[in-house]
């Protein structure tokens, strides 16, 4: 049940991402991160963690995701610039 709720939360938060035309490698990274977020959300819901702590955990996870996303985008840009 928590996994379904978590999947619904993440799906609603990233629904528009599927409609954006981006390179496959970026789509793959986004899909992988979404799977991690669903798992994280399910675990946080199931643990009964309080809301302020959930927000802290999600902020940390999103910070890590942001770094990976920026690195991927910069690598794609460098590749495009070299062509």
N, CA, C and O of each residue as an XYZ file, in Angstrom:
332
protein
N       0.816     -1.194      0.000
C       0.000      0.000      0.000
C       0.857      1.254      0.000
O       0.603      2.184     -0.766
N       1.884      1.283      0.868
C       2.764      2.455      0.908
C       3.469      2.639     -0.421
O       3.680      3.768     -0.865
N       3.840      1.518     -1.071
C       4.513      1.623     -2.366
C       3.585      2.242     -3.401
O       4.025      3.081     -4.187
N       2.307      1.852     -3.425
C       1.343      2.437     -4.365
C       1.167      3.931     -4.113
O       1.133      4.726     -5.053
N       1.055      4.304     -2.848
C       0.917      5.710     -2.490
C       2.166      6.476     -2.895
O       2.073      7.588     -3.417
N       3.329      5.891     -2.660
C       4.591      6.528     -3.025
C       4.687      6.691     -4.529
O       5.094      7.747     -5.014
N       4.316      5.659     -5.273
C       4.362      5.732     -6.736
C       3.429      6.815     -7.247
O       3.774      7.550     -8.172
N       2.245      6.917     -6.648
C       1.301      7.964     -7.054
C       1.858      9.354     -6.786
O       1.716     10.253     -7.614
N       2.489      9.532     -5.634
C       3.071     10.828     -5.273
C       4.157     11.219     -6.267
O       4.158     12.338     -6.782
N       5.070     10.311     -6.534
C       6.169     10.603     -7.457
C       5.633     10.801     -8.870
O       6.070     11.712     -9.573
N       4.701      9.968     -9.290
C       4.148     10.087    -10.646
C       3.484     11.437    -10.853
O       3.639     12.049    -11.910
N       2.755     11.903     -9.869
C       2.095     13.201    -10.024
C       3.104     14.332    -10.022
O       2.890     15.354    -10.675
N       4.192     14.168     -9.305
C       5.207     15.220     -9.234
C       6.014     15.341    -10.520
O       6.500     16.425    -10.846
N       6.160     14.245    -11.250
C       7.004     14.260    -12.447
C       6.220     13.953    -13.719
O       6.812     13.571    -14.729
N       4.921     14.111    -13.687
C       4.064     13.738    -14.820
C       4.472     14.433    -16.109
O       4.446     13.806    -17.167
N       4.840     15.678    -16.060
C       5.172     16.422    -17.275
C       6.517     16.028    -17.877
O       6.761     16.311    -19.050
N       7.386     15.394    -17.123
C       8.707     15.028    -17.626
C       8.610     14.097    -18.824
O       9.430     14.176    -19.739
N       7.633     13.230    -18.830
C       7.482     12.290    -19.929
C       7.156     12.946    -21.259
O       7.305     12.325    -22.312
N       6.720     14.175    -21.223
C       6.321     14.885    -22.436
C       7.430     15.783    -22.982
O       7.236     16.465    -23.989
N       8.567     15.787    -22.336
C       9.674     16.650    -22.754
C      10.586     15.856    -23.679
O      10.919     14.705    -23.397
N      10.989     16.476    -24.784
C      11.873     15.823    -25.736
C      13.318     16.016    -25.277
O      13.897     17.088    -25.455
N      13.889     14.973    -24.688
C      15.269     15.016    -24.199
C      16.006     13.782    -24.697
O      15.377     12.791    -25.068
N      17.335     13.835    -24.707
C      18.117     12.657    -25.128
C      17.820     11.436    -24.254
O      17.491     11.561    -23.074
N      17.943     10.266    -24.856
C      17.645      9.006    -24.161
C      18.426      8.861    -22.860
O      17.874      8.414    -21.854
N      19.708      9.237    -22.869
C      20.508      9.073    -21.659
C      19.910      9.876    -20.516
O      19.948      9.442    -19.365
N      19.366     11.026    -20.820
C      18.748     11.850    -19.796
C      17.430     11.225    -19.337
O      17.123     11.226    -18.145
N      16.651     10.692    -20.282
C      15.411     10.002    -19.920
C      15.714      8.809    -19.015
O      14.993      8.557    -18.050
N      16.774      8.084    -19.329
C      17.161      6.929    -18.511
C      17.507      7.357    -17.088
O      17.097      6.714    -16.122
N      18.257      8.435    -16.969
C      18.631      8.932    -15.632
C      17.401      9.378    -14.860
O      17.286      9.122    -13.661
N      16.480     10.046    -15.548
C      15.255     10.522    -14.901
C      14.418      9.328    -14.439
O      13.893      9.331    -13.326
N      14.293      8.307    -15.293
C      13.516      7.116    -14.934
C      14.141      6.401    -13.735
O      13.433      5.953    -12.833
N      15.459      6.299    -13.733
C      16.152      5.635    -12.613
C      15.934      6.416    -11.323
O      15.673      5.832    -10.272
N      16.041      7.733    -11.410
C      15.847      8.560    -10.226
C      14.398      8.461     -9.732
O      14.154      8.424     -8.526
N      13.444      8.419    -10.660
C      12.044      8.280    -10.249
C      11.832      6.981     -9.481
O      11.105      6.952     -8.488
N      12.464      5.914     -9.941
C      12.350      4.631     -9.235
C      12.927      4.740     -7.833
O      12.358      4.207     -6.880
N      14.048      5.424     -7.705
C      14.654      5.627     -6.379
C      13.738      6.466     -5.482
O      13.605      6.192     -4.289
N      13.108      7.491     -6.069
C      12.214      8.343     -5.282
C      10.983      7.573     -4.811
O      10.518      7.774     -3.689
N      10.453      6.694     -5.660
C       9.309      5.874     -5.257
C       9.702      4.982     -4.085
O       8.968      4.874     -3.104
N      10.856      4.351     -4.195
C      11.318      3.487     -3.111
C      11.534      4.288     -1.829
O      11.141      3.850     -0.748
N      12.152      5.448     -1.949
C      12.386      6.300     -0.783
C      11.062      6.718     -0.157
O      10.886      6.621      1.057
N      10.129      7.184     -0.989
C       8.833      7.623     -0.474
C       8.109      6.480      0.243
O       7.536      6.681      1.313
N       8.135      5.296     -0.343
C       7.482      4.140      0.282
C       8.106      3.823      1.636
O       7.400      3.548      2.606
N       9.415      3.863      1.692
C      10.104      3.572      2.953
C       9.814      4.627      4.016
O       9.636      4.295      5.187
N       9.767      5.886      3.617
C       9.487      6.958      4.579
C       8.055      6.872      5.094
O       7.805      7.049      6.286
N       7.120      6.600      4.192
C       5.720      6.457      4.598
C       5.575      5.275      5.549
O       4.937      5.388      6.596
N       6.165      4.148      5.183
C       6.049      2.933      5.993
C       6.708      3.080      7.360
O       6.282      2.456      8.332
N       7.740      3.902      7.429
C       8.451      4.044      8.702
C       7.710      4.913      9.706
O       8.018      4.896     10.898
N       6.730      5.675      9.220
C       6.003      6.557     10.122
C       6.802      7.796     10.498
O       6.490      8.466     11.483
N       7.824      8.097      9.722
C       8.676      9.242      9.994
C       7.850     10.529     10.011
O       6.875     10.659      9.272
N       8.249     11.475     10.860
C       7.504     12.732     10.920
C       7.806     13.609      9.703
O       8.844     13.464      9.058
N       6.883     14.516      9.405
C       6.956     15.324      8.189
C       8.233     16.163      8.076
O       8.828     16.193      6.999
N       8.681     16.846      9.137
C       9.918     17.631      8.992
C      11.122     16.768      8.601
O      11.958     17.187      7.801
N      11.203     15.572      9.164
C      12.328     14.686      8.827
C      12.193     14.169      7.397
O      13.192     14.039      6.689
N      10.970     13.873      6.967
C      10.751     13.441      5.581
C      11.245     14.524      4.628
O      11.922     14.228      3.643
N      10.905     15.780      4.923
C      11.346     16.886      4.074
C      12.863     16.969      4.018
O      13.432     17.219      2.955
N      13.524     16.761      5.156
C      14.989     16.778      5.178
C      15.577     15.670      4.310
O      16.512     15.899      3.544
N      15.024     14.476      4.437
C      15.519     13.330      3.663
C      15.316     13.568      2.166
O      16.205     13.291      1.362
N      14.151     14.080      1.801
C      13.864     14.338      0.387
C      14.788     15.427     -0.155
O      15.269     15.321     -1.283
N      15.040     16.473      0.633
C      15.972     17.528      0.201
C      17.364     16.950     -0.082
O      17.997     17.296     -1.079
N      17.823     16.079      0.796
C      19.127     15.445      0.588
C      19.131     14.618     -0.690
O      20.079     14.680     -1.472
N      18.074     13.845     -0.900
C      17.988     13.003     -2.099
C      17.936     13.868     -3.353
O      18.584     13.546     -4.349
N      17.185     14.945     -3.321
C      17.068     15.820     -4.486
C      18.386     16.538     -4.759
O      18.710     16.796     -5.918
N      19.148     16.866     -3.726
C      20.461     17.476     -3.919
C      21.391     16.551     -4.684
O      22.122     16.984     -5.574
N      21.358     15.284     -4.332
C      22.171     14.294     -5.025
C      21.707     14.149     -6.474
O      22.529     14.066     -7.387
N      20.401     14.120     -6.680
C      19.825     14.007     -8.012
C      20.195     15.219     -8.856
O      20.521     15.085    -10.035
N      20.145     16.394     -8.254
C      20.487     17.621     -8.979
C      21.922     17.559     -9.509
O      22.182     17.919    -10.657
N      22.842     17.103     -8.671
C      24.240     16.996     -9.095
C      24.378     16.051    -10.282
O      25.070     16.369    -11.248
N      23.728     14.899    -10.219
C      23.802     13.918    -11.304
C      23.189     14.468    -12.586
O      23.732     14.281    -13.675
N      22.059     15.144    -12.448
C      21.375     15.707    -13.612
C      22.221     16.787    -14.279
O      22.334     16.820    -15.504
N      22.809     17.662    -13.486
C      23.660     18.732    -14.030
C      24.875     18.133    -14.732
O      25.235     18.577    -15.822
N      25.509     17.138    -14.126
C      26.664     16.490    -14.753
C      26.279     15.878    -16.100
O      27.029     15.989    -17.070
N      25.117     15.235    -16.162
C      24.659     14.621    -17.408
C      24.402     15.685    -18.467
O      24.799     15.521    -19.620
N      23.744     16.767    -18.086
C      23.453     17.835    -19.035
C      24.740     18.472    -19.558
O      24.862     18.739    -20.753
N      25.694     18.713    -18.667
C      26.965     19.321    -19.096
C      27.739     18.384    -20.011
O      28.381     18.833    -20.961
N      27.685     17.086    -19.734
C      28.350     16.111    -20.602
C      27.697     16.087    -21.985
O      28.390     16.005    -22.999
N      26.382     16.158    -22.024
C      25.680     16.193    -23.303
C      26.028     17.469    -24.067
O      26.195     17.435    -25.286
N      26.136     18.574    -23.372
C      26.497     19.840    -24.008
C      27.906     19.772    -24.573
O      28.147     20.204    -25.700
N      28.839     19.230    -23.793
C      30.215     19.112    -24.249
C      30.297     18.218    -25.487
O      31.047     18.500    -26.421
N      29.519     17.146    -25.479
C      29.482     16.244    -26.631
C      28.931     16.960    -27.858
O      29.464     16.804    -28.956
N      27.885     17.733    -27.683
C      27.281     18.473    -28.798
C      28.239     19.549    -29.319
O      28.313     19.785    -30.525
N      28.956     20.188    -28.425
C      29.894     21.248    -28.811
C      31.087     20.698    -29.590
O      31.689     21.405    -30.399
N      31.422     19.439    -29.343
C      32.586     18.852    -30.004
C      32.273     18.303    -31.396
O      33.175     17.920    -32.141
N      31.009     18.270    -31.731
C      30.587     17.728    -33.043
C      30.622     18.810    -34.093
O      30.304     18.555    -35.255
